[in-house]
Amino acid sequence: MKRLFLTIAALALGTQLLLAQDKVQASQKDSIVFDEGGVYSLEDFRAMALQSNKDLQITSQNLKAAEESRKQMFTQFLPSIDFNAAYFRTGKSVKLLGEDKYLPVVPTPPFDPTAVMGFAYLPQDALTCDVQNIFGGSISLVQPVYMGGLVRQMYKLSKINEEVHRLESEQMMQNVILEVDEAYWRCVSLVNKKKLAEQYLALLDKLLSNVEKMKVQGMATKGDVLNVKVKQNEANLALTKIDNGLELSKMALYQLCGLKISGDYRLKDENIEQESVENAGFDMEKVYAMRPEIQMLEQANEAAKANTKLALSRFMPNLVFNASFLGSNPNMYSGFSKTFKTNYIVGAVLNIPITHFGERVHNYRASKFKQKVAEINLAKAKEKVELQLNQSSFRIIEANKKLGTSITNMSSADENLRLAKESYAEGLISLTDLLAAHTAWLSASSEKIDAGIDVRLCTLYLEKAKGELSVESK
């Protein structure tokens, strides 16, 4: 009954772990292909990165190896059955007599002291056994009955090892998603800043055309034309820097996703308008259950406890049941006759440790200290996670405020630029004031883009801190 229960438990655990692996390996089941010039979302880039990441592929193989090791360790609960066959050729036969013998015999059954005693002749060759060709075979069964908890703790450690590898895959998956998201939103930011720079350059081109016309009419000076051209050159230089930064950022994104760095793939969220996000509360116990780092430390704590019990098992007696069915030819059960005879052996071996001069005691104490270290590391990590969550939460609040302020500033900058254009056309302000309005509009537009991206990234970091970062999240 106990063995049946262990088998069912192992099958249930295996099913649970396979379901858990689906989340890590979901992106690797379906092959994803990117076409040049295609438009792809953040989820597409995430899936491509998870599909092509070599480190994730390595952790997947390590997880499978750990699963097989756990299955192998489970077999230690079951009996081991072995078959052995052997053949030996000896150089000499076995002679039971060193020489011919004469044995005294009484000729009549009743005892007669007057009877004449005779002798029986026993030749040496009659008691010679031919054992030059020996055939043998056996089937043996060994079943551990009680090992002081050794096998149970070893099996528990193998399950912990498998779970740790699964958590490593989960952690690496989240790290890959984090890197892809950062690279993606960096590209989105630069795409929008490129559009902004081109729009600003178009405004300066139009302004330069108007100032040159006004110069011809005597309403503007050569210095005014030169001032606009200086701003125009600065805008062209800024656009070049943005172009270069965008190309490098796209290369970094493509490299993370296993794509050709010389490829050209458009981002679906290039024109997205960012809104403030809700900063929901969080349950720390749920966060601890979601964070792979905390779960790995909890598994390390469980492993330390198992190692302590493993050290304790060395003080316990061991009992092993053994059964063998064997046969040989010639056999010793019938005068070494040339026939194949069988026999069986059934028994048990009990080992009781008495003393090893404190060696096992010190080993047990060392494992207890290591268990305490694992508990302290877990508590320390939980404190850091709580601090990280609170910091991420405050950053969300700050990013929302920054976004709201930037939207207000952008509205004011638009209106200020409109009024400046009208005032300059009516001769109420100088060209310097108009250029200042252009610069303020450019700065406000750039800050709005940065604020929108900052909200996205702060949301990303909060999801990472909560352990909720996955292919489905955005």
Summary of the structure (lengths in Angstrom):
residues: 474
radius of gyration: 42.7
end to end distance: 48.7
largest distance: 171.5
contacts: 1345
relative contact order: 0.12
helix: 64%
strand: 14%
